[in-house]
């Protein structure tokens, strides 16, 4: 295993930010680390990378204990923190040459990394003159410059426009073929587009650890429908394959069906048979977004 987390807890004063967290990630996995604000994501990432120390438990990265062999472990990790720390007065190449000297690697690798993360159009600028999206690219370039076996990314796509987003996604997927990637994000589509697996944390505890393909194959769907008239639950429960009906607000219902069949036509038929008009209808697979909502609300 590339990353092994064993019963990690973290306490700040009287607040327990992480509570007996355990999981492992193997080589070649891209894992999305999800949770609401304040759930403990960034704290755990700092512990994995050795920037913070756990109150209890331990972390092994590439067979190195992050406490006993901190430098050896950190040499195998690339880390892009949530608040990307950069020297704004430096030029892009100047900064990456500096990072290369820290890791004692050839400066010749800098040119290739600049091209790989799409920094060529801005390479003549100082970092302080870059947009937020390009600053993220500089941080990512610094994280992968030494070709680490493990990549830890905390909100890596913050500030990227849609085109940049696709490019960085592809870069992460390419990196994850032979490496280990743990990335934190609030964007569900990001996880579904990039990750093989999702770990969900809430109030410092792991509440779910799921394979993304399993979620995609889930034979459930949700339909949110707004009628023009308020109806009783006993009537809407006559819909076929209906598992759960929830009256969200007045004439709006959230319906969960235990079938992969598209149930929109059934809802339209139900409305017609009962003299109702449909004012709004949305459908979605009962996957990652629903799981997140269930376990963190």
Secondary structure, DSSP 8 states (H G I E B T S, - for coil): --EEEEEEEEEETTEEEEEEEEEEE-TT-EEEEE--TTSSHHHHHHHHTTSS--SEEEEEETTEETTTTHHHHHTTEEEE-SS----TTSBHHHHHHHHHHHHT--THHHHHHHHHTT-GGGTTSBGGGS-HHHHHHHHHHHHHTT--SEEEEESTTTT--HHHHHHHHHHHHHHTTTSEEEEE-S-HHHHHHH-SEEEEEETTEEEEEEEHHHHHT---EEEEEEESS---HHHHTTSTTEEEEEEEETTEEEEEESSSS--HHHHHHHHHHTT--EEEEEEEESSHHHHHHHHH-
